Amino acid sequence: MAVGCPHGGLVAQVSAGGAAVRIDGAPVATAADLFTVSGCAHVVAGRPQPCTSVRWAPDGGGRDVCVDGVPVLLDSTAAMCFSAGLVPQGPPVVVAVHQVSGARQGVFSR
């Protein structure tokens, strides 16, 4: 899955609280993780106002799936992109990425 801001910026997970649990080799994203945005081209009244972070609201979906007591972020988890001044900029765009044929699949925990 690839995540971007609504203005074309790329979202990157910069910490992985659920690193002990992996799905298809990638750490599970949790509500404790930090996400930054780079390359946002959003402009308001001629001034750059780029998205810089994403905040997720997992409590809306319940706490059915947790890692160490912290909710896991699902594709249905609500989120909002924010500027450096914490002005809401719109929800992130989530795009499914097709998996390479023959790649290892499944849920793993160390």
N, C-alpha and C positions, 0 to 999 in steps of 0.2 A: 504494500500500500504506500502510495506517495501522498504527501500532504503539502499544500501550498496556501498562501494567503489569497484573498479574493482579487488581488491586484497583480498576481504573477510571481510573487516572492516564494522562496522555498523554505519550508519548515524543517528544522533539524532537531532531533532529540539530543540534548547535551548532557543529560544524566539519565541513568537507568536504575531506578530503585528496584525493579523486578528482575535484575540481571541473573538471579539464580534460576529463574524459570525462562525457558526459551521456546519459541514457536518457529518452526522452520529455520532454526539456528539464530534467530534474532531475539534479543531480550524483550520480554513483555513490557509494554508501556503501562505505567501506573499514574495515578493522580499526583504522586510525589515527584514525578519527573519534570524537568525543565525543558521547554521548547522555545527555540529562537527562530526568527525569520530573517532571511537575508535576500537582498535583491528586490525588495518591494518598491514599486514605482508610483505609489499613491501620492497625489498632489491635491492640496486644498487651497483654493484662492491663490494659485501660483506659487505656493510654498510646499516643499516636500514634507509629507507627513507619513513616512513609511511605517508599515507594521514592523514591530520588533520582537513580539512575543505572542505566545498562544496560551490561553488558560482554559482548562477543561473543567466541566461541571459534572463529575461522575455520580454525584448524589441523586440526580434526577432519575438515573437508571437503576438505583438501588445498589446494594452491596453484595450481590449474589456471587460475584467472582472477585476474589481478593488475593493478593500476594503479600504475605506478612501483615495482614490486616488492612492493607491499602487497596482501594478499588482499582481494578484493571480497566484501562481505557479500551472501549469497544468501538466498532465503526458507527454505532448509534449514540455514542456519548456526545453530549452537547459541548460546544467550544466557541471561543471568541478570540479573534486576533486583536491586539492592542498596539498603539503607538508607544513611543518612549514616555510620553506624558500620561499613559494609561487611558487614552481615549479609545473607546471601542471602534473597530474598523470594519467589522463584519465577520461572519463565520469562515473558518478555513474550508478549503476545497479538498476533499479526499477522493483520490483516484485509485482504483484497483490496479495493481501491477500484475501482469500474468507471470506465473512461475515458470522457470525453465524446465522443460521436459526432462524427466529422470532425476531431478533434484530430490534430495532427502526431504521428506515431509513428516509432520507430526508435532506433538508436544513433548518436550523433554525437560527434565529437571535434574540438576546435579546434586 
